[in-house]
């Protein structure tokens, strides 16, 4: 049975390893893979959510105004607020 990597209930945002310039997964100090949220659909499939929010804020607005599940919108809002604090 495969591990559930969904960030939201619908699986529109999933956890994926952060990769270095050489394409290898980066690891934390404890040896576990460093993970990030990526889109699992559409033109930004497999692209980190934070990168899309910075590059194409209209995509975020489109999702919020479209018929996506409320939980997906909440997850994206949390990611957006977290990145704004930095």
N, C-alpha and C positions, 0 to 999 in steps of 0.2 A: 504494500500500500504506500502511495507516495505522500510526502509531507504537504500539508496545506500551507501555501505561501500567500494566501489572500490577505490583503490589508483591509479591504472592505468586504461586506457580505456577498456582493455580486461578483467579486473577482475581477473588477475592472482595474484595480490597482493591486499589484502583487509585490512581494519582496524578491529581490534579485541581488546577487553578489556585486559589490563594487569591484571594478577591474582597473588595474594599473595600465600604464602606457604600453606595457608588453602583453596585455590581454589576460594576464594571470589575476585570479582573485586576490584582493588584499585581505589581510587578517588583522584582527584586534590583538592586543597584548596577550590575551589569554589563549590565542591560537584559533579562535572561532572566526569564520568568514565575516567580513564587514558587509552589512546588507543595506540596501536602499530601496525606496519605493519607486516602481516603474509602472507605466501604463501597459496594460495587456491587450489593448485593442487600438484600432484606428491608425491614422498616419503617424502617430508617435509611439507605436507598439515597441516595447523594450527600451524606451528612452526614459531616463529618470524624471520623475514628476517635477522636481525642483528646477531642472534644466528647462523643461517645457514652460513652467510658470514664468521664468525669466525671459525666455526667447519669444514666447507667443502668449501673452496674457489674454488675448482674445479667445484662445482655446479654452481657458479656464472659464471665461464668461459664457462661452457657448455651452459648456457642460452644465453650469449652474442654471442656465435658462432653458435647458432641454429636459427631456423626459428620462433623466437618469434617476436611480434610486436615491432617496434622501440620505442613506448611509454613505453612499459614494460621494455625494456633495459635501457631507460633513467631514469625511476623511480628507478630501482635497482642501477644504477650508482650514483644517488643523495644520496640514502641511504648509499651506500658504502663510498662516499666522506664525508658525515656527520659523520659517525662512525670513520673514519680515523682522523678527526680533534680533537677527544676527547683524 
